[in-house]
Amino acid sequence: MAVKISSIGRNSIFKKHGVSKNDEIISINKRPLFDYFGFLYELEKNAMDFEIKKKGERILIHMERKYYHKIDCEIEEMKMMRCSNKCIFCFIDQNPPMLRKQLYFKDDDYRESLVSGNFITLSNLDKRMLDNIIQHKLSPLYVSLHAVEDGLRRKIFGRENNIDKISYLAKNGVKMHFQLVLMRNVNDKEHLIKTLSFAKELNCLSLGIVPVGLTKYRNDLRKLSSIDGCYSKKIIESVEGWKKKMSFKRIYLADEFFLMANLDIPEESYYGEYPQLENGIGMVRLFEEDVKQFKNMNLKKNRAILCGESFAKHLLKKNYFGGEKIYGVKNDFFGAGVTVTGLLTGRDILNRLKNVAESDIIIYKSVFNSDSITLDGYDVRKLTKESGKRIHIIGNYEDIKEHLT
């Protein structure tokens, strides 16, 4: 492995050694260079010994710290590492055709895990790359765990992915957050208990348990059972009982389990610093904490809230904002089994709005990506034009205050 130099400054000290654009830095201080993070790590040293590849030649450069400011070069952005698994629950494999190209790309990149909190499987990392993570102290990582028994992991991931990789990283000081997608009669029961025990043994930063998401597009995929309220209640009792018995609190169940079981969302103390918020764990509690000071206020005239069916049911049950003008959107796009707000599409929102009288519609930002576009390509302008409604996107839950009276 190596990183390519994409540009080099006019006065760069590299130029004096004949280094130019497109040459490759192979190693620094005899450590192979896999990424930009390795470069940053070596900058903390008092000296750097570069090994650079130039048209088949090797250039060796020794540099003292006082000359670091003269390096003056940029490293080429590396391509995203693709996922090579065939996970039996993969949501991307359940996408319908004709969506945006980006929605079919499966990433499995440890760099994105470090920077953005993306969950990775480690299956595409060999020992050299694991050692790179360890040597350059790239931590914490977000790792998809799912199960600890190698045979079961092979079945879930669709390829060999032994648990030893995770143990090796942990043994060498890499801190990890884990994710477990729970599948009925696959990785639950005794398999789940083994996974919880493993997480405790490794003293993980957190383990988030989320229910498998099943769409209506599972053609030719392994049959998996849906998760209902009765099952969710049993899982909550089992996991919470284990946590109490083993005195290990850093196991978190997704909000969906509590909503499906028709149980109250845990108190704020349950979630600590919300380490798995992006995994849909703690979002309902965060909402309740953010809006509790104006929970009993009413929505202004002609204002309405649109959200996923499960959250709408919760808001109405708890009598938020007068207990009216809160509309759950049925997810016809993915299927009735998908009830979360973050997977709503523009066309389902438009269908729901046909039967909404209010003119001003409040939607949470999770419906949209970073470019403010829904999964099926609708932006606010298009939703506004086709619905005849004014669409208000709230970025934080407390933003709803301006729509209350």
C-alpha positions in Angstrom: 0.0 0.0 0.0 1.0 3.6 -0.6 -0.5 7.1 -0.8 -0.1 9.2 -4.0 1.1 12.8 -3.9 -1.6 14.8 -5.7 0.2 18.2 -5.7 3.5 19.6 -4.5 4.3 23.2 -3.6 6.9 25.3 -5.5 9.1 25.5 -2.5 8.5 22.1 -1.1 11.6 20.4 0.4 10.5 17.3 -1.6 11.4 19.0 -4.8 15.0 19.2 -3.8 15.0 15.4 -3.7 13.4 15.0 -7.1 9.9 14.1 -5.7 7.0 15.3 -7.9 3.2 14.9 -8.4 2.0 11.3 -8.7 5.0 9.9 -6.8 3.9 7.6 -4.0 4.8 7.7 -0.3 5.3 4.0 0.6 6.3 4.3 4.3 7.3 6.8 7.0 9.6 5.7 9.8 9.5 2.2 8.3 5.7 2.0 8.8 3.7 1.2 5.6 1.5 4.2 4.8 -2.2 3.2 4.1 -3.9 6.5 4.6 -3.8 10.2 5.6 -4.1 9.3 9.3 -0.8 7.5 9.2 0.8 10.7 7.9 -0.7 12.7 10.7 0.5 10.2 13.3 4.1 10.4 12.1 4.0 14.2 12.2 4.1 13.9 15.9 7.6 12.4 15.8 10.7 14.4 16.1 11.9 13.1 12.7 10.5 11.3 9.7 12.2 8.9 7.3 10.2 8.9 4.0 10.4 6.1 1.5 9.0 7.3 -1.8 8.4 5.5 -5.0 9.2 7.3 -8.2 8.9 5.5 -11.5 10.2 2.3 -10.0 12.9 4.0 -8.0 13.1 4.3 -4.3 13.9 7.7 -2.8 14.8 7.9 0.9 14.4 11.2 2.7 15.3 12.0 6.3 13.6 15.1 7.7 13.9 16.7 11.1 10.9 18.3 12.8 12.1 21.8 12.1 11.6 21.2 8.4 8.1 19.7 8.5 6.6 23.0 7.5 8.5 22.7 4.2 6.8 19.4 3.2 4.1 21.4 1.4 2.4 18.6 -0.5 -1.1 17.2 -0.7 -2.1 13.5 -0.7 -4.6 12.2 -3.2 -8.0 11.4 -1.8 -8.3 7.7 -1.5 -11.2 5.7 -3.0 -13.9 4.5 -0.7 -13.4 0.8 0.3 -16.3 -1.3 -0.9 -18.1 -3.9 1.1 -17.6 -7.4 -0.2 -20.0 -9.1 2.2 -23.4 -10.6 1.3 -25.1 -10.0 4.6 -28.5 -11.8 4.8 -30.1 -8.7 6.2 -28.5 -6.0 4.0 -30.9 -3.1 3.5 -29.2 -2.0 0.3 -30.0 -5.4 -1.3 -33.7 -4.7 -0.4 -33.8 -1.4 -2.3 -36.1 -1.1 -5.3 -34.7 -0.4 -8.7 -34.2 3.0 -10.3 -33.0 4.9 -7.1 -30.0 7.2 -7.1 -26.8 5.4 -7.9 -25.3 6.3 -4.5 -28.0 4.3 -2.7 -26.6 1.1 -4.1 -23.0 1.7 -3.0 -21.9 -0.4 0.0 -19.0 1.1 1.8 -16.9 -0.8 4.4 -14.2 1.7 5.0 -12.3 2.0 8.4 -11.5 5.6 7.6 -15.2 6.6 7.3 -15.8 4.7 10.5 -13.2 6.8 12.3 -14.4 10.1 10.8 -18.1 9.7 10.4 -19.1 6.8 12.7 -20.0 4.4 9.9 -20.2 0.8 10.9 -17.7 -1.5 9.3 -17.3 -5.3 9.3 -13.4 -5.7 9.1 -13.9 -8.5 6.6 -11.9 -6.6 3.9 -8.9 -5.9 6.2 -5.9 -8.2 6.3 -3.4 -8.3 9.1 -1.2 -5.6 7.6 -4.2 -3.2 7.7 -5.2 -4.2 11.2 -1.7 -3.5 12.3 -1.9 -0.2 10.6 -4.9 0.7 12.7 -3.2 -0.4 15.8 0.2 1.3 15.1 -1.4 4.6 14.2 -3.9 4.4 17.1 -7.0 4.8 14.9 -9.7 4.7 17.5 -12.6 4.5 18.3 -14.0 2.4 15.5 -17.6 1.5 14.9 -17.9 -2.2 14.1 -20.8 -4.4 13.0 -20.7 -7.4 15.4 -24.0 -9.3 14.9 -22.7 -12.5 16.4 -19.5 -14.0 17.9 -19.6 -17.6 16.8 -17.6 -17.9 13.6 -20.0 -20.4 11.9 -22.9 -18.1 12.6 -20.9 -15.0 11.5 -20.1 -16.8 8.2 -23.8 -17.3 7.6 -24.7 -13.7 8.5 -22.0 -12.0 6.6 -22.0 -14.4 3.6 -18.3 -14.9 3.8 -15.5 -15.7 6.3 -15.1 -13.1 8.9 -13.7 -14.6 12.1 -14.2 -12.9 15.5 -10.4 -13.0 16.0 -10.0 -9.7 14.1 -12.1 -7.9 16.6 -10.4 -9.6 19.5 -7.0 -8.7 18.0 -7.8 -5.0 17.7 -9.2 -4.9 21.2 -6.2 -6.7 22.7 -4.0 -4.0 21.1 -5.8 -1.0 22.5 -8.4 -0.2 19.8 -11.6 1.0 21.4 -14.8 0.0 19.6 -18.5 0.7 19.4 -20.5 -2.3 18.3 -23.7 -2.8 16.4 -25.9 -5.8 16.3 -28.8 -6.2 13.8 -31.1 -8.6 15.6 -32.8 -11.3 13.5 -35.4 -13.6 14.8 -34.3 -17.2 15.2 -30.9 -16.3 13.7 -28.7 -14.4 16.2 -31.1 -14.1 19.2 -31.6 -16.4 22.2 -28.3 -18.1 23.3 -26.4 -16.5 20.5 -27.4 -13.0 21.7 -26.3 -13.8 25.3 -22.9 -14.9 23.9 -22.6 -11.7 22.0 -23.5 -9.6 25.1 -20.9 -11.5 27.1 -18.2 -10.9 24.5 -19.0 -7.1 24.4 -18.6 -7.0 28.2 -15.4 -9.0 28.1 -13.9 -6.6 25.6 -15.2 -3.6 27.6 -16.7 -2.1 24.5 -17.6 1.6 24.5 -21.2 0.6 23.5 -23.3 -2.1 21.8 -26.4 -1.0 20.0 -29.0 -3.6 19.2 -31.4 -2.7 16.3 -34.2 -4.8 14.8 -33.7 -6.1 11.3 -35.3 -3.9 8.6 -37.3 -5.8 6.0 -38.7 -4.2 2.9 -41.1 -5.6 0.3 -38.2 -6.0 -2.1 -36.6 -9.2 -0.6 -37.0 -11.1 -3.9 -34.6 -14.1 -4.0 -33.2 -13.2 -0.6 -33.2 -15.4 2.5 -36.5 -15.4 4.3 -36.3 -13.6 7.6 -39.1 -13.1 10.2 -40.4 -9.7 11.1 -40.1 -8.4 14.6 -43.4 -7.5 16.4 -44.4 -6.0 19.7 -44.6 -9.3 21.6 -41.1 -10.3 20.5 -39.8 -6.8 21.3 -41.0 -7.0 24.8 -39.3 -10.3 25.4 -36.0 -9.0 24.0 -36.2 -5.9 26.2 -36.8 -8.1 29.3 -34.0 -10.5 28.3 -31.4 -7.8 27.6 -32.2 -5.5 30.5 -32.2 -8.5 32.8 -28.8 -9.6 31.6 -27.4 -6.0 32.0 -28.6 -5.9 35.6 -27.2 -9.3 36.4 -23.8 -8.7 34.8 -23.5 -5.0 35.9 -22.7 -3.8 32.4 -24.8 -0.9 31.2 -23.3 0.0 27.9 -25.8 -2.1 25.9 -28.5 0.0 24.2 -31.7 -1.2 22.6 -33.1 0.7 19.6 -36.1 3.0 20.2 -38.1 0.8 17.8 -38.2 -2.1 20.3 -39.8 0.1 22.9 -42.3 1.7 20.5 -43.3 -1.7 19.1 -43.7 -3.1 22.6 -45.8 -0.1 23.5 -43.5 0.6 26.4 -42.2 3.9 27.7 -38.9 5.1 26.3 -36.1 4.8 29.0 -35.0 7.8 31.0 -32.1 10.0 29.8 -29.7 8.2 32.2 -30.2 5.0 30.2 -28.4 6.5 27.2 -25.4 8.1 28.9 -23.9 10.4 26.2 -26.0 8.9 23.4 -23.2 6.9 21.8 -25.5 5.2 19.3 -27.7 8.1 18.4 -27.0 7.8 14.7 -28.2 4.2 14.9 -31.6 5.4 16.0 -31.0 4.7 19.6 -32.1 7.5 22.0 -33.7 9.8 19.4 -37.1 9.6 21.0 -35.7 10.3 24.4 -33.6 13.2 23.0 -36.8 14.6 21.4 -38.6 14.4 24.8 -35.8 16.1 26.6 -35.5 18.9 24.0 -39.3 19.7 23.9 -40.4 18.9 27.5 -40.6 22.6 28.4 -43.2 23.2 25.7 -44.8 19.7 25.3 -48.2 21.1 26.4 -48.2 23.9 23.9 -50.3 23.5 20.7 -49.4 23.7 17.1 -50.1 27.1 15.5 -53.1 27.4 13.1 -52.6 25.5 9.9 -49.4 23.7 11.2 -49.0 19.9 11.1 -46.3 17.4 11.8 -45.4 14.6 9.4 -43.3 11.6 10.6 -43.0 7.8 10.5 -45.9 5.8 11.7 -44.2 4.5 14.9 -43.2 8.0 16.1 -46.6 9.5 15.2 -48.3 6.9 17.3 -45.9 7.7 20.2 -46.6 11.4 20.0 -50.3 10.9 19.9 -50.2 8.5 22.8 -48.2 11.0 24.9 -50.6 13.8 23.9 -47.8 16.0 22.5 -48.8 19.5 21.2 -52.5 19.0 21.9 -52.6 15.5 20.6 -53.7 16.4 17.1 -52.4 17.5 13.7 -49.7 14.8 13.9 -49.8 12.5 10.9 -48.0 9.2 10.4 -46.9 8.4 6.9 -47.4 4.9 5.7 -44.3 3.6 3.9 -45.7 2.2 0.7 -42.3 2.7 -1.0 -40.5 0.1 1.2 -43.4 -1.7 2.6 -45.6 -1.6 5.8 -42.8 -3.2 7.9 -40.7 0.0 7.6 -42.2 2.6 10.0 -39.3 4.9 10.9 -39.2 8.6 9.9 -35.7 8.5 8.4 -36.8 6.1 5.6 -39.8 8.1 4.4 -39.8 9.0 0.7 -41.1 12.0 -1.2 -43.9 10.2 -2.9 -45.2 8.7 0.3 -45.2 12.1 1.9 -47.1 13.5 -1.1 -49.7 10.7 -0.9 -50.2 11.4 2.8 -50.5 15.2 2.2 -53.5 14.6 0.0 -55.6 14.0 3.1 -54.0 16.8 5.3 -55.9 20.0 5.5 -53.1 22.1 7.1 -51.0 24.4 4.9 -47.7 24.3 6.8 -46.0 20.9 7.2 -43.2 20.2 9.7 -40.8 17.4 8.8 -37.6 16.4 10.6 -34.3 16.6 8.7 -33.6 12.8 8.9 -36.0 12.4 5.9 -33.4 14.1 3.8 -29.7 13.5 3.0 -26.9 16.1 3.3 -28.1 17.6 -0.1 -31.6 17.9 1.3 -33.0 15.2 -1.0 -35.3 12.3 -0.1 -34.4 8.7 -0.9 -36.4 8.9 -4.1 -35.1 12.2 -5.3 -37.5 14.9 -3.9 -36.2 18.2 -2.5 -38.2 20.7 -0.6 -39.0 22.8 -3.7 -40.5 19.8 -5.5 -42.5 18.7 -2.5 -43.8 22.2 -2.1 -44.8 22.5 -5.8 -46.5 19.1 -6.0 -48.3 19.3 -2.7 -49.2 22.9 -2.6 -48.0 23.0 1.0 -45.3 25.0 2.7 -42.7 22.5 4.0 -40.7 23.4 7.1 -37.6 21.3 7.8 -36.5 21.3 11.5 -32.8 20.6 12.1 -33.1 20.2 15.9 -36.1 19.0 17.8 -36.4 22.3 19.7 -36.8 24.1 16.4 -40.4 23.1 16.6 -41.0 25.8 19.2 -41.5 28.5 16.5 -44.5 26.5 15.2 -46.2 26.3 18.6 -48.5 28.7 20.4 
